[in-house]
Amino acid sequence: MEIVKRLYLEKTEKESFQKTPCVIAMGTFDGLHKGHRDVIDAAAAYARKNRLRLAVFTFSNHPYAAIRPSAIPQALISPEEKVRLLKRWGVDLLIDVPFNRQLSLLSPEEFLQKLKQFNFSCLVCGTNFTYGFRGTGNTEILKESGKEDGFDVIVRPLLKYKNRIISSTRIRRAISEGNLRDAENMLGRFCSVQGIVHKGFQRGRTLGFPTANLYVNRNGSALPPAGVYALQVRDGERIFNGVGNLGMNPTFDDVVREVLEVHLFGCNEDLYGHVLETAFCRFIRNERRFSSLDELKAQLEKDKADALAWFSAQNHEQ
């Protein structure tokens, strides 16, 4: 998948894109949830039918970064996970540009003129799509531009879950409330968080449960309530099942910030510095304080058994 990080292209770049016509799925795509996937799938179908490249136009940051930084919502997906998913969905070209003041001041007509550099014959979006200065361009204006300039426009209806429109805001709320099943059904995957493995107190090793410790930030990433979860962890191309505790580890009084402590099944190697994508598959229990290390170790054994049983049940269902 080719990735372009700017909308203002050099002459040679423009000439290159003119040789390869495409269809572009457009949207903020801040969660790549099922509604976003529907737009991209519609573009993919058009691309196959007309033998075009499949392109996605989106932003590398949230639009609020340029207009209301204090209101930037929690992330539902890491940039790396976004790229990985789009590759898997067959996207040939990702136009992943930063939303900045320069871009925000473009009129709807100027925005489309910039987009024409990529030689599109069709634009695909959802019914709530807006573009141009202060979102003054909408799907009706886009259709009129298509008629005038000779390109197709496909507008997809917004998908619903439990009779309500799927939205990133609704998914964030489900995650924060611990409704993992609802979040999964709207995302089309487990909710996840990315983090770098830091060196902890290494207490897990003494208990027979070595952990990879990831510092997390609820202001930056959408996270479920504190507790113990069955987890699926991606380390590069490798995927591990595991169990982990999200929270402040109340049994000990020396934890000063929230951490996700992940015990990976079948992995005993040093992961310090690795970037892990950790998915919350199933809630096991609330976080609690233990009166002794023996009591804690016994509970960890039970947590591991519960997580293994859940993963085994999922494998039998597939």
C-alpha positions as CSV (number, residue, x, y, z in Angstrom):
1,M,0.0,0.0,0.0
2,E,1.3,3.4,-1.0
3,I,1.0,6.1,1.6
4,V,0.9,9.9,0.9
5,K,1.3,12.2,3.8
6,R,0.4,15.6,2.1
7,L,-2.2,17.1,-0.1
8,Y,0.2,19.6,-1.8
9,L,2.1,17.4,-4.3
10,E,5.2,18.1,-6.5
11,K,4.8,18.1,-10.2
12,T,6.4,14.6,-10.7
13,E,4.1,13.2,-8.0
14,K,1.1,14.6,-9.8
15,E,2.2,13.1,-13.1
16,S,2.6,9.7,-11.4
17,F,-0.9,9.7,-10.1
18,Q,-2.4,10.8,-13.4
19,K,-1.2,7.4,-14.8
20,T,-3.2,5.4,-12.3
21,P,-6.9,6.4,-12.0
22,C,-8.6,5.6,-8.7
23,V,-11.8,5.6,-6.6
24,I,-11.5,7.4,-3.2
25,A,-13.3,6.5,0.0
26,M,-13.4,9.7,2.0
27,G,-13.9,10.3,5.7
28,T,-12.4,11.1,9.1
29,F,-12.2,7.4,9.7
30,D,-11.1,8.0,13.3
31,G,-12.1,4.5,14.4
32,L,-12.3,2.4,11.3
33,H,-15.6,1.0,12.7
34,K,-18.2,-0.9,10.7
35,G,-19.7,2.3,9.3
36,H,-16.3,3.3,8.0
37,R,-15.7,-0.2,6.6
38,D,-19.0,0.0,4.7
39,V,-17.8,3.2,2.9
40,I,-14.5,1.6,2.0
41,D,-16.1,-1.7,0.9
42,A,-18.4,0.3,-1.4
43,A,-15.4,2.0,-2.9
44,A,-13.6,-1.4,-3.2
45,A,-16.6,-2.8,-5.2
46,Y,-16.5,0.2,-7.6
47,A,-12.7,-0.2,-8.0
48,R,-13.1,-3.9,-8.9
49,K,-15.9,-3.3,-11.3
50,N,-14.0,-0.5,-13.1
51,R,-10.4,-1.8,-12.6
52,L,-9.3,1.2,-10.6
53,R,-7.0,1.6,-7.7
54,L,-8.7,1.7,-4.3
55,A,-7.7,4.9,-2.4
56,V,-8.7,6.1,1.1
57,F,-8.5,9.8,2.0
58,T,-8.4,10.5,5.7
59,F,-6.5,12.6,8.3
60,S,-3.5,11.5,10.3
61,N,-4.8,13.5,13.2
62,H,-8.3,14.4,14.5
63,P,-9.7,17.6,12.8
64,Y,-10.1,19.1,16.3
65,A,-6.3,19.3,16.5
66,A,-6.4,22.4,14.3
67,I,-9.7,24.0,15.6
68,R,-10.4,22.8,19.1
69,P,-7.3,21.0,20.6
70,S,-8.9,20.8,24.1
71,A,-11.8,18.7,22.6
72,I,-9.8,16.0,20.8
73,P,-11.6,12.7,21.7
74,Q,-9.9,9.6,22.9
75,A,-8.3,7.5,20.1
76,L,-10.0,4.3,19.1
77,I,-7.2,3.1,16.9
78,S,-3.4,3.6,16.7
79,P,-1.9,4.9,13.5
80,E,-0.1,1.6,13.0
81,E,-3.2,-0.4,13.5
82,K,-5.0,1.8,11.0
83,V,-2.4,1.2,8.4
84,R,-2.4,-2.6,9.1
85,L,-6.2,-2.8,8.7
86,L,-6.4,-0.8,5.5
87,K,-3.7,-3.0,4.0
88,R,-5.7,-6.0,4.9
89,W,-8.9,-4.5,3.4
90,G,-7.1,-4.2,0.0
91,V,-6.4,-0.4,0.0
92,D,-3.8,0.5,-2.7
93,L,-3.3,4.1,-1.8
94,L,-3.7,5.8,1.6
95,I,-3.9,9.6,1.5
96,D,-3.3,10.3,5.2
97,V,-2.8,14.0,5.5
98,P,-2.6,16.2,8.7
99,F,-5.6,18.4,9.3
100,N,-4.1,21.8,9.8
101,R,-5.1,25.5,9.4
102,Q,-4.0,25.5,5.7
103,L,-6.3,22.6,4.9
104,S,-9.1,24.0,7.1
105,L,-9.3,27.2,5.1
106,L,-9.8,25.5,1.7
107,S,-13.2,26.1,0.2
108,P,-15.1,23.0,-0.9
109,E,-14.1,23.8,-4.5
110,E,-10.5,24.2,-3.6
111,F,-10.5,21.0,-1.7
112,L,-11.8,19.0,-4.6
113,Q,-9.3,20.7,-6.9
114,K,-6.5,19.4,-4.7
115,L,-8.0,16.0,-4.6
116,K,-8.1,15.9,-8.4
117,Q,-4.3,15.5,-8.3
118,F,-5.0,11.8,-7.5
119,N,-7.0,11.3,-10.7
120,F,-10.2,9.9,-9.2
121,S,-13.3,8.9,-11.2
122,C,-15.5,8.3,-8.2
123,L,-15.8,9.6,-4.6
124,V,-17.5,7.5,-1.9
125,C,-18.6,8.8,1.5
126,G,-21.3,8.5,4.2
127,T,-24.4,10.7,4.3
128,N,-22.9,12.8,7.1
129,F,-19.7,13.7,5.2
130,T,-18.7,17.4,5.0
131,Y,-15.6,19.0,3.5
132,G,-14.1,22.4,2.9
133,F,-14.0,25.5,5.1
134,R,-16.1,25.0,8.2
135,G,-17.7,21.9,6.6
136,T,-19.7,24.0,4.1
137,G,-19.5,21.3,1.5
138,N,-21.9,18.4,1.9
139,T,-23.1,15.4,0.0
140,E,-25.6,17.3,-2.1
141,I,-22.9,19.8,-3.1
142,L,-20.6,16.9,-3.8
143,K,-23.1,15.3,-6.2
144,E,-23.5,18.6,-8.1
145,S,-19.8,18.9,-8.5
146,G,-19.7,15.3,-9.8
147,K,-22.3,16.1,-12.4
148,E,-20.4,19.2,-13.5
149,D,-16.9,17.7,-13.5
150,G,-17.8,14.2,-14.7
151,F,-17.1,12.0,-11.7
152,D,-19.3,9.6,-9.9
153,V,-20.4,10.1,-6.3
154,I,-21.6,7.2,-4.0
155,V,-23.2,8.2,-0.7
156,R,-23.6,5.4,1.8
157,P,-26.3,5.4,4.5
158,L,-25.0,5.3,8.0
159,L,-25.0,1.8,9.5
160,K,-27.0,1.1,12.7
161,Y,-26.5,-1.2,15.7
162,K,-29.4,-1.8,18.0
163,N,-31.5,0.7,16.0
164,R,-29.0,3.5,16.6
165,I,-26.4,4.9,14.2
166,I,-22.9,3.6,14.8
167,S,-20.5,6.4,15.6
168,S,-17.1,6.8,17.2
169,T,-18.6,8.7,20.0
170,R,-21.0,5.9,20.8
171,I,-18.2,3.3,20.7
172,R,-16.1,5.4,23.1
173,R,-19.0,5.5,25.5
174,A,-19.5,1.7,25.3
175,I,-15.8,1.1,26.0
176,S,-15.7,3.5,29.0
177,E,-18.8,1.8,30.4
178,G,-17.3,-1.7,30.0
179,N,-19.7,-2.8,27.3
180,L,-17.1,-4.7,25.3
181,R,-19.5,-6.7,23.3
182,D,-21.3,-3.6,22.0
183,A,-18.0,-2.0,21.2
184,E,-16.9,-5.1,19.4
185,N,-20.1,-5.3,17.4
186,M,-19.8,-1.7,16.3
187,L,-16.0,-1.7,15.7
188,G,-16.0,-5.1,13.9
189,R,-13.0,-6.0,16.2
190,F,-12.0,-5.9,19.8
191,C,-11.2,-2.5,21.3
192,S,-7.5,-2.1,21.8
193,V,-4.7,0.2,23.0
194,Q,-1.1,0.5,21.9
195,G,1.8,1.0,24.2
196,I,5.6,0.6,24.7
197,V,6.8,-2.0,27.2
198,H,8.4,-0.4,30.1
199,K,10.4,-2.0,32.9
200,G,8.3,-2.4,36.0
201,F,9.0,-3.7,39.5
202,Q,9.3,-7.3,38.2
203,R,7.1,-8.7,40.9
204,G,5.3,-10.9,38.4
205,R,8.4,-12.9,37.8
206,T,8.7,-13.8,41.5
207,L,5.0,-15.0,41.4
208,G,5.5,-17.0,38.2
209,F,3.6,-14.5,36.1
210,P,6.0,-12.3,34.2
211,T,4.3,-9.3,32.7
212,A,4.9,-6.7,30.0
213,N,4.0,-3.3,31.5
214,L,2.3,-0.7,29.3
215,Y,1.6,2.8,30.6
216,V,-1.8,4.0,29.5
217,N,-3.6,7.3,29.3
218,R,-7.3,7.5,29.4
219,N,-7.3,11.1,28.1
220,G,-5.5,9.8,25.0
221,S,-7.0,6.4,24.4
222,A,-10.4,4.9,24.8
223,L,-10.1,2.3,27.7
224,P,-12.5,0.1,29.5
225,P,-12.9,0.3,33.3
226,A,-10.0,-1.0,35.6
227,G,-10.0,-4.7,36.0
228,V,-8.6,-8.0,34.7
229,Y,-9.2,-9.0,31.1
230,A,-8.5,-11.8,28.6
231,L,-6.3,-10.1,26.1
232,Q,-5.0,-10.6,22.5
233,V,-1.6,-9.0,21.9
234,R,0.1,-8.2,18.7
235,D,3.9,-7.8,18.7
236,G,4.8,-7.0,15.1
237,E,3.6,-10.0,13.1
238,R,3.2,-12.2,16.1
239,I,-0.1,-12.6,18.1
240,F,-0.3,-13.9,21.6
241,N,-3.3,-14.6,23.9
242,G,-2.9,-13.5,27.4
243,V,-4.4,-12.1,30.6
244,G,-3.8,-8.7,32.2
245,N,-4.7,-6.2,34.8
246,L,-5.6,-2.6,33.9
247,G,-5.4,-0.2,36.7
248,M,-3.3,0.9,39.7
249,N,-2.6,-2.5,41.2
250,P,-4.0,-1.7,44.7
251,T,-2.3,-4.6,46.4
252,F,0.9,-2.5,46.3
253,D,1.1,1.2,47.2
254,D,4.0,2.2,44.9
255,V,2.1,2.4,41.6
256,V,1.7,6.1,40.7
257,R,0.0,5.9,37.3
258,E,-2.4,3.6,35.5
259,V,-0.7,0.6,33.9
260,L,-1.7,-2.4,31.8
261,E,0.2,-5.4,33.1
262,V,0.1,-8.1,30.4
263,H,1.0,-11.8,30.9
264,L,1.4,-13.5,27.5
265,F,0.8,-17.2,27.2
266,G,3.7,-19.0,25.8
267,C,6.1,-16.0,25.7
268,N,9.0,-15.8,28.2
269,E,11.3,-13.4,26.3
270,D,12.4,-9.9,27.1
271,L,9.9,-7.4,25.5
272,Y,11.3,-4.2,26.8
273,G,10.9,-1.4,24.2
274,H,8.5,-3.4,22.1
275,V,5.4,-1.7,20.8
276,L,2.4,-3.9,21.7
277,E,-1.2,-3.6,20.3
278,T,-3.4,-5.0,23.1
279,A,-7.0,-6.0,22.5
280,F,-9.5,-6.4,25.4
281,C,-11.4,-9.6,24.6
282,R,-13.4,-10.3,27.7
283,F,-13.8,-8.8,31.2
284,I,-12.8,-11.4,33.9
285,R,-13.1,-9.5,37.2
286,N,-12.8,-6.2,39.0
287,E,-9.4,-5.0,40.3
288,R,-9.0,-5.6,44.0
289,R,-6.5,-5.5,46.9
290,F,-5.2,-8.8,48.2
291,S,-4.1,-9.4,51.8
292,S,-1.1,-11.5,50.9
293,L,1.1,-12.6,48.0
294,D,-0.2,-16.1,48.3
295,E,-3.7,-14.9,47.9
296,L,-2.7,-12.8,44.9
297,K,-0.9,-15.7,43.3
298,A,-3.9,-18.0,43.8
299,Q,-6.1,-15.4,42.1
300,L,-3.7,-15.0,39.2
301,E,-3.8,-18.7,38.6
302,K,-7.6,-18.5,38.5
303,D,-7.5,-15.5,36.2
304,K,-5.2,-17.3,33.8
305,A,-7.4,-20.4,33.8
306,D,-10.5,-18.3,33.1
307,A,-8.8,-16.5,30.2
308,L,-7.6,-19.8,28.8
309,A,-11.1,-21.3,29.1
310,W,-12.5,-18.3,27.2
311,F,-10.0,-18.6,24.4
312,S,-10.6,-22.3,24.1
313,A,-14.4,-21.8,23.9
314,Q,-13.8,-19.2,21.1
315,N,-11.7,-21.6,19.1
316,H,-14.4,-24.3,19.4
317,E,-17.0,-21.9,18.1
318,Q,-15.0,-21.0,15.0
